[in-house]
Amino acid sequence: CIKMKLSVLAAFSLLQAAHCFVPRSVPSSSRSVDTTLNVAVDPTVNGQSINSYFGAPMQETTVAAVPKVAQRWRKSTKQLVTLGPASSSREMIEKLFLAGADVFRLNFSHGSQEQKKELLMTIREIEEKYAHPIGILGDLQGPKLRVGEFSSPTGEMLQKGQNFRLDLDSAMGDNTRVQLPHPEIIEASEIGHNLMVDDGKVRLKVTGKGPDYLDCVVEVPGKISNRKGVNTPDSILKLSPLTPKDRSDLDYMLEIGVDWIALSFVQRPEDIEEIRSIIDAKIPHGNFKPAVMAKIEKPSCFDGDNLQRLVNLCDGIMVARGDLGVECPPEDVPILQKTIVDECRNQGRPVVVATQMLESMIESPTPTRAEASDVATAIYDGADAIMLSAESAAGMYPEESVAMQQRIINRVESDPHYRSYLDANAHDPDRTPTDALIVAARQVAKTINAKAIVCFSLRGSTVQRASKKRPSVPIMALCPFKETARQLVMSWGVYPDLPKAGSYGYTVNDEEMMDYGSPMVESATDDLDLVLRNACRASLKKGLVSDPDDLLVVTAGLPFGTPGAANLLRIVPAAGPSCWDGTCRVD
């Protein structure tokens, strides 16, 4: 090796022009430094073309103007966006992605399976275009508990204090009774239990029961009409969370390859074990499996140690405040939200806060101040992600809703109170080598004012532990598998790089890369210098560094490809592992 002084700053700033979301193929002719970093000029170093300077031939390539989305990379809280009629076109999905969407939700309660596959394929095309992983969550509908139909097409008005019966009789209902075609509810209900009809607009209290009926008194009056939903806040039903439709949708999700599966109607930990057993039976051991997210919407999830067990069994949790707000008193929901978020942070599981976050933006271009405060509260609580439902799926302003969420995220995360809240709620690390390494990396990054922590991770566990510690700098995740990168998009502060081919490099073909039983590692995997250069390149591409002297804190496990190994911590300049203060060592 010889030392030679290079104009690192000039070359680096030239490459920096392409750090943010450069599409891979948009018609336009220009010069290129290499096939991974596109620039719209013919760069020079010491008067020579940069490609000629490094002995590489100039190549024609395509390039597009860099979209104005630099701020997108400065947020730690992620955005989960529901797709629907208002956001099903490729153009709109791309706009939502550029506006801040990190994960897209496919709601299997509506539309056909084929429509969901078309949306998934569109998302994958956008992912490929921008070379950035995008997560896809498939949301199962779950059981729908409803009353039967009434003789009057407009339903019946129930008065406070009147008696009303729910039974198994299929005859049309009237002002005294209606069918309840769910024997599980009748069996589980006890005298004194409450039943909520039509999202709590009508509340009934059970006063008597038989093998095929429940006698109730109306406590909250209102109109009840055909096929309105029934909630059972006081009862645990002997009912699987997976209906025949859900099982069909689950098979389809596994077939098309979603990254996350959200399970509705979770009542107890055994429900998670049920869906995991189905997934395990359908996907061979060692192959990629989608992450499972439990939607917390039943009071039974808080009985005893159920919440701790549910969080432990799941890969992520969703605070489904819609049904949770129906089955629990409204004043309890904010407390339960904080309880769920704290437990997920304690166990290092991603947690999503959902439902009615910007509800008024379904019809208005701006939210109410109360809605903006609600979104901000979820962020201050430490949620990994916040979700949009009807706002993006069926509203008039889907792009504006996503952009508004991002504006709130950026504003809150720039508030000094935010960091103090995160630090105040920090949990003690586990006594493991991985946790020790992550704690050290967090402290080193703070001490040297590093721009990012870079984690090499096979299946994402090291990255999730880093996210759990809520460091003050972004976490750059380098993984061998696209599926792992897509799942990590949900985690707080994590910026996964989309792997091309190979474990931590680009030399293994796609067929070899998908062999999960024996993951391929690029031929130069023992060359730590190579993978560190890849880390610097990925950080530049994501816009996490802007100067060759910017520092990165790198964690990894040697030998590469060893699951669970975490034994290396390095400080690397953004210009490359062999460069310090503008001086590089080259062979």
N, C-alpha and C positions, 0 to 999 in steps of 0.2 A: 504494500500500500504506500502511496505517497500522499502528502497533504497538498491540496491546491485550493486557492481562494476562488470561490465562484460568486457570481452576482446573484446570490440566492434570493435576496429581497426582490430583485427585478423579476426573476423567473417565477417566484412564488406568487407575487401579486398578479402576474399575468394569468397564472392558472386559477387564481382565486375568482376570476370573472365568471367561471363556470361552476361555482360551488353549489348552486341552488337549483334543483329541479330542472335540469336541462333535458328536454325530450330527446330520445335517441334518433328519431327520424322525422325531421320536418324539412321540406324542400328548401334548400339554401346551400350555396357552395362557399367553402372557406377552407382554411388550413387547420391542421389539428396537431397537437403535441403528441397524442397517442389516441388509441381507440376508446379510452375511458374518460378523457378530459377534453372537451371541445371548446375551442376559443375562436372568436370571429376575426382574428388578426393573424398576421404572420410574425410570431414572436421572435425576438433576437436576444442573444446573450453575447456580450463583448463583440457586437457587430455582426454576428453570424446568426443564421436561422437556428432556432433552438433544436430542431430535429437534426440539422446538419452538425450542430455543435456536439450532440451526443451520439453522432454516427448513425442516425436513423433516417431513412428516406422520408421525404414529405409525402403526405397522403391526402387525397381529396376526401372530404366527409361532409356530413350535413350538420346544420346547427340551427338553433332557434334562439330568439332573444330570451334572456333569463326572466321568468315571471317575477313580479314584485311580491314574493312570498317569504322574504328573509325572516320576517318576524315570526312566521309559522314555526320555525325551528327554535325559537326562544321560549316556548311554553313547555311546562312540565306536565300540567294536567291535560289529559287526552279527551278527545271528543268522539262520542259514539252517535252515529247519525242513522236514523231509520229511513229506508227507501220505500217509496210508494208511488201512487199515481202522479204526484207532483214532481217526482224526482227519479223517474225511471229511464229517462233518455241518457244516452252517453254524454251529451253535452252538459246536462245538469249534474250528473254524477262527477264529471271532471271538475266542474265549477265548485261543487261541495268539497271535493278533495283539496283543491287549491285554496279554498276558504278556511280550511282547518280540519276537515274530517280525518280521523285516524283509523276508525273502524266503522264499517257499514253493517247495519242490522237488517236482516231479511226476516220479516214477520210472517211466519207460516200460518197465522190465523186468517190471512187474506190472500187471495190469488192462488194460482196453480203452481205446482212444483216446477213445471217447465218455465214459467216466468221467473222463478227464483234462479234457475240455472242460467238464463239469459243475463240476469243482473250480475251473477257471479262472474260470468265470462267477460262482461264489460269491465268489471272492477279489475280483473286480472290483466286486461289489456292496458288499462290506465296505469296499473302498477308497473308493468313492463316499460311503458313509455317513459315514466319518470324515474325508473330504477329505484323505487322506494317501496318497501313492503306495506301492504294495506291489509288490515285484519277484516275478516268477515264472520259475523255472528248470526247463526241460525236460531231463531226464537220459536220454541214449540208452544202450541196453543194451550195445552193442558185441558183438564175437564171443565166443561161449562155447565154449571148447575142452574137450571131455569125452571120456572113454573110452567104450567100448561097454558091452554088457551081459554078465552072467555066467550060466552054467548054474544056479548056486546063487543063489536069490533073496536070500540074505543076503550074497553076495559071498565073497571069499577073504582069508584071513589070510596076508600075506607075511612071511617070516622074514628077518632080517638076513643078508646075504651070498648069498642065493639069486638065481638068474638068472630074469629075467622079460622076455618079449618083448612089444613093442607093434607091431601090424601093421595092414594095411589089410583083412585078411580079416574078413568080416562074421559069421563063425561065432561062436557064444556062447563067452565066455571061461572059463578055468579057472585053476588055480593056477600055470600056466606061461606063459599069454599072455592078451591081450585085444585087441580091436580098438581102434585109434586112428584114427578116420575123418577125419584131418586130414593130408593129404600134405605140407602146408606145414611142419608140425613135423618130419616125417621128413627133408625136404629141408634144412631149416635147422640141424638138430642135428648136432653133431660129437662124436667120441669125447672123453669127459671132461666133456661138458655135463651139467647136472643138470636133472631134470624133477620138479616138485612136484605131487603128487596130493592132492586133497581138502584144499586150503588148507595144504599142507605137512605134513599128518599122515603121508604116505608120501613118501620121497624116493628117486628112482632116478637112477643115474649111467649114462650111455651108454657101453657097452664095445665096441659094434660096430654097423654099419648096412648096409643094402642099399637098393635102390630102393623097397622097399615095407615095410620093417621097421626097428625099432631093437631091438638087444639091450641089456639093462640089467642092472645088479646092484643089489639092494636095499640102500641105505645106512641108511635110517631105516625100520624095520619098522612094520607096521600093517595094518588091514583096508582093502581096496579093494573097492568095490561098484559097482552100476550107475550109469552116467552121472555119475561124479564128475569134478570139474573138474581140468584140467591147466594148470599154469603153466610157462613156459619162460624162466627168468631169464637164461640165457646166450645166447639166440638172438634174432635179429631176424627175424620171419617176413615172408615176402612175402605179406602179407594186409592188405586194406583194413580200417580200423577201422569201416567202415560195411557192415553186412550188409543183405540185402534188407529185413528188418524195420526196421532203423534208417533206411533210406532212406524207407520208408513213414511211419515215425514223424516223420522230419524234415519231410517234406512237410506232415504234419498240424500240427506245431508252427508252421510258417510260416503255415499257414492260420488257426489260432486266435489267433496273436499272442503267443507267449511272449516274455519279455524277454531271457532268457539260454538258451543251448543248451550243455550239457555233453557233451563228446566223450570216450567211454571208449576204452581200449586204444590210447592214443597211444604210438607207438614212436619217431617221428622228426618233424621239422618238416613234412615233406611231407604228413603226415596232416592237419595244420591247413590247408594249402593246398588239399587235396582238398575238405574240407567248405566252405571259403570259396568255392571255385569253384562248388559246387552252389548255395549260397545266392545268390551273385551272378547265376547263370543264371536263378533263379526269381523274384528280386525286382528290378524295374527300377531302373536307376541313379537315385540321388537319393531313393529311398524309404527308409523306416525298415527297418533290418536288425537282427535280434537279435544281441546280443553273444555271442561264442564263448568258452567256457571249456574249457581242456584239463585233463583229469584225469591227474595225474602218478602213475603206478602201475607203470611199467616201468623197470628199470635202464638200458635204452638211452637214456632221456631225459637221462642224465648223461654220456653219451659225448661227448668233445670239447667243442664249444660248443653242443651240442643244447639244453641248458636255456636258455641266453641267447637262442637263436633261437626256441625255443618261446614264451618269455615275450614276445618282441618281436612275434610273429605273432598272439598271442591278445589278447583283451580282459580275460581273467582266468585264474587258475590255481586248481585244487583239489588239495590234498595228500591224495590218496586212500590213506590209510595201511593200508587193508585188504589189497589186492593188493600194495602196495608192501612191506608187512610180510611177505608170503609170499615174494616174489621176492628180497628183500634180507635180510641178517642183522638180527635184531631190534635189535642194538646200533647198527646204522647208521641206523635210521629217524629217531631224534631229530636226528641230525646232518643228514640229508637234509632234514628238515622245516625246520630253521633255514636251510639253504642256499637252499631254494626261496623262503622268506619274504624273505630278504635280497635275492635277485635280483629278486623282484617289487617290493619297495620301491625298489630302485635304478632300475627302469624305470617305476615309477608304475603298476603293474597291481594290481588287487584280488586278494588271495589268501585262499582259504578253507582252513581246516584241518578235516578230516573224519574220521569213522569211529571208533566205539567211545569216544566222549568221555564219555558217561555210561551205559555199557552196562548196569550193574546196575540202572538205573532203569527198565528194561523190566519188571522185576518188583518193584522196591523203590521206596518213596516218597522215599528219600534215596540219594545216591551214596556210593561208597567215598571215603575220603580221598585215595587215589591218583588216582581219577578227577577229583576237584576240583583236584588239583595239575596233572593233565594239561591240563585246560581253562585253568587259570591260566598254565601255561607257554606255550601257544599265544598267549595275550593278551600276555604279557610279550615274546614274540618279535616282536610287532608285526603279527600277522595282521589283515586287514581284517574277517574274519568267521569264526565257528565254526559247525559244523553238527551237527544231530541227525539220525540215520537211523532205526533201528528203535525208538529211545526214543520218538519222537513218532509214527511210522507204525504201529507194531504193539504198543507197550507199554501197560502198565496205567496209566501216569501221564504222559501227554503234556503236559498243562498244567504239572504240577509240574516236568517236565524242562526246559521252556522257562524257567520262572520261576527254577529253580536256576541255569541258565546265566547269566541276567541278574544274579542276586545275585553270582555269581563275577565277572562283568564289572565290576559297580559297585565291588566290593571291591578288585579289582586296580587299576582305574583311579584309585582314591582313594589308592593307595599312592605315596608320593614316589619310590620306586624305579622305578615304571613310567615316569614322565616322564624320569628320568635315563637309563633304558635306551633310550627312544625318541630322545632327543637324542644319546646316544653313538653310535647307529647311523644318524644322519642322513647323507644323501648330498649332495654338492655340487650346486647348481642348474645346469641347462643355461643356456647363454648366449643366452637368448631374452628378448624383451620380456615375455612372459607369466610366465616364471619370475622375472624381476626384480621384476615387480609383486607376485607372490605372496609372495616373500621380504620385500618391503617391508611388505606387509599383515600378515604374521605378526609382524614386529618392531613395527609400530605398535600392533597389537592387544595385544601383551605390554606395551608401554610405557604405554599409557593404560588398561590393564585393561578392554579392550572385552569385551562379552558374546558377540560372535560376529563372524565374517567372512562377509559376504554376497557371493556371486559370481553375477553375471548371466552365463549361458553358453548358447549356442545348441545345441551338441551335447554339452556336458559336459566338454570337454578342459580348460578352465580350472579347473573344479571338481576334476577328478582330479589336476591338478598341485598344487592347494591341499591335497588330501588326502595326497598324497605327502610334503609337508613336515611333516605331523603337528603342526599348530598346537595351542596349549594351549587354544583356545576352539573351539566348534562352528563348522562351515561350513554356512551357510544357502545352498542352491542354488535359484536362480530360473531356470527354463528355459521355453522356449515350448512344448515338446512333452511330453506325458505319457510317451511312450516313453523319452525321455531321463531324465526324473525317476525312472522306475521302474528304469532301469539303474543310476543313481547311488546308489540305496538300498544297493547292495552295498559302496560305498566307505567307508572308515574316516572317522568324524567328520562325515559329510555328512548334512544334514537337508534333503532336497528338498521344495519346496512343490509341491503338485499343481496345475498350471495349469488354469484354467477355460477361457476362450476368449481367444485372443490370445497374443502373444509374451511380454510381461512384464506385461500388464494383463488386462482382462476385457471387451473391447469387440468382439472379432472372433468370428464364429460358428464352430461346430465344423467345418463343411465347408471354410471358408477356412483354418482353422488346420491342416488335414491336408494342405495343398498344400506338400509338402516342397521341390519344385523352386523355388517362389517363396514362401518363408515370409511369411505376412502379419504385419505389425507394426501394433499398434493405432494409431488415427488420431492420438493424442497422443504418439507415440513420441519426438518431439523434446523433449517436456516431461520433462526429467530429474527435475524435482521430483515428477512423478506416479509414476515407477517407483521412486524412493526411498521414497515413501510406501508403495507396495506392499511394499517390502522391510521397512519397519517393521511393517506390518500382519502380514506372514507370520511375522516373528520373534516377535511377540506371540502369534500363534495357536499357534506351536510351544512357547511357554513359555520361550523363550531369553532374554527380557528381562522384568523385573518392576517397573521404575521408569522414569518418563519421561526421567530423566537418564542412564539406561544408554546406553552408546555402542556403535555398530556401525561396523565398518570395511567399506566397500563397494568392490568392484572390478567394473569393467565395461569394455566396449569401445564406443566411439562411432565411427560411428553404430550404433545398436542393430540387431541382425540381421546384422552382418558377421562371417562365420565367422573365427575366429582373432584378431579384434581384441581387444586388451587394453591400454588406454591411460588408464584413469581410476581414481583411488583417492580416496575421500571418507570423511570421518568424519561420522557422522550420529547425532543423539540418537534414542532410541527413540520419543520423542513426535512425531518428524517432522523432515524436513530443514530446516524453517523455524523450528524451536523450539530455543532455548538457555536453560537456567536457568529454565524455566517461562514464558518470554516467546516468543510466536509472532507471526509476521508473517502477516497474512491480507489478502486483497483486499477 
